[in-house]
Amino acid sequence: MKRYKKIIILAVGNLLVLSACSRQLDFDAKSYVQSSLDAYYHGDYKDYANLLEISEKDAKKEIEEDFNESIQQQFDDSDNITDKGIADYAKKLVEVKKLAKYKVQDEKKDEDGNYTVSVKVEPSDVFQTLQ
């Protein structure tokens, strides 16, 4: 009987240790959205890199590669623009992105574990006034 008690106590103890180790911290969706927007629009990679547990250099590389790929896709079927024209466009678009104004407000987690994060965006007329 004592032997079975010891086995049960060991089994329960192991289950408690395993469940404590496997329990993940809550995901901070608001910080993730804030850092992603800051990295993409303003070129501030520090918090984004920390959340992804990568270097700032790698975070910058990731964002810039995605940006360059999206620019290239925009002009894949166009014969009317030179490589220099594409590079000039990308350079201007980087300047325009830095003008983005937004405020990450709140996050909500639903019963399925999905997050919704509200972001208030200030409208911009940059494309109407861009010469």
C-alpha atoms as one frame of an Amber mdcrd trajectory, in Angstrom:
protein
   0.000   0.000   0.000   2.830   2.406   0.893   4.478   1.586  -2.409   1.354
   2.604  -4.339   1.100   5.868  -2.392   4.694   6.695  -3.304   4.011   5.940
  -6.978   0.864   8.067  -6.948   2.658  10.941  -5.200   5.512  10.763  -7.722
   3.071  10.653 -10.637   1.096  13.641  -9.350   4.321  15.532  -8.675   5.556
  14.854 -12.197   2.245  15.994 -13.671   2.417  19.238 -11.703   5.983  19.901
 -12.857   5.129  19.117 -16.474   2.020  21.279 -16.464   3.925  24.189 -14.928
   6.690  23.889 -17.533   4.325  23.630 -20.474   2.159  26.563 -19.442   2.920
  29.443 -21.792   2.776  33.071 -20.838  -0.101  35.036 -22.313   0.672  36.487
 -25.703   0.877  40.298 -25.654  -1.025  41.028 -28.868  -1.062  44.790 -28.287
   2.736  44.964 -27.999   3.129  42.723 -31.017   0.935  44.969 -33.167   2.636
  48.143 -31.874   6.127  46.795 -32.532   5.150  45.442 -35.969   3.699  48.781
 -37.034   6.696  50.667 -35.657   9.090  48.376 -37.537   7.187  48.476 -40.824
   6.264  52.164 -40.911   8.873  53.975 -38.823  11.911  51.710 -39.100  12.060
  51.127 -35.314  13.036  47.454 -35.061  14.060  47.105 -31.400  10.769  45.982
 -29.803   9.821  43.900 -32.843  13.153  42.074 -32.679  12.776  41.505 -28.916
   9.304  39.998 -29.319  10.506  37.675 -32.070  13.700  36.945 -30.140  15.903
  37.859 -33.102  18.522  40.553 -33.609  17.564  44.045 -34.739  19.668  43.431
 -37.829  17.617  40.327 -38.689  14.352  42.140 -37.985  15.365  44.980 -40.285
  16.419  42.519 -42.977  13.095  40.652 -42.726  10.997  43.821 -43.015  13.106
  45.276 -45.832  13.027  42.022 -47.821   9.219  41.858 -47.521   8.966  45.512
 -48.562  11.268  45.045 -51.564   9.390  41.927 -52.649   6.068  43.769 -52.519
   7.521  46.653 -54.565   8.859  44.213 -57.156   5.483  42.452 -57.390   3.781
  45.789 -58.073   5.912  46.279 -61.169   6.395  42.675 -62.368   4.031  43.063
 -65.313   5.023  46.620 -66.168   7.335  47.407 -69.055   6.966  51.159 -68.601
   9.270  51.633 -65.617  13.027  51.248 -65.300  14.903  49.711 -62.380  15.943
  53.243 -61.407  12.301  54.299 -61.474  11.374  51.412 -59.188  14.230  52.297
 -56.810  13.127  55.967 -56.755   9.538  54.909 -56.066  10.648  52.622 -53.203
  12.746  55.413 -51.685   9.790  57.827 -51.753   7.454  55.191 -50.338   9.812
  54.713 -47.366   9.561  58.474 -46.702   5.772  58.332 -46.971   5.521  55.355
 -44.590   7.436  57.300 -41.929   4.606  59.862 -41.932   2.098  57.246 -40.743
   0.338  58.158 -37.500  -1.448  55.495 -35.496  -2.258  54.583 -31.915  -2.639
  51.000 -30.796  -5.520  51.017 -28.351  -6.795  47.790 -26.842  -6.763  44.057
 -27.334  -9.462  41.459 -26.865  -9.063  37.702 -26.760 -12.031  35.576 -27.788
 -12.950  32.140 -26.481 -11.020  30.468 -29.335  -7.799  32.210 -28.314  -7.839
  34.675 -31.215  -6.903  38.307 -30.607  -8.419  41.502 -31.965  -6.342  44.639
 -31.551  -7.854  48.082 -32.196  -5.682  50.639 -33.940  -6.702  54.257 -34.427
  -5.215  55.618 -37.647  -4.928  59.288 -38.485  -5.960  59.853 -42.123  -3.292
  61.260 -44.405  -3.522  63.289 -47.580   0.087  62.558 -48.547  -0.885  60.952
 -51.854  -3.102  63.896 -52.779  -0.350  66.424 -52.091   2.648  64.389 -53.260
   4.277  66.014 -56.292
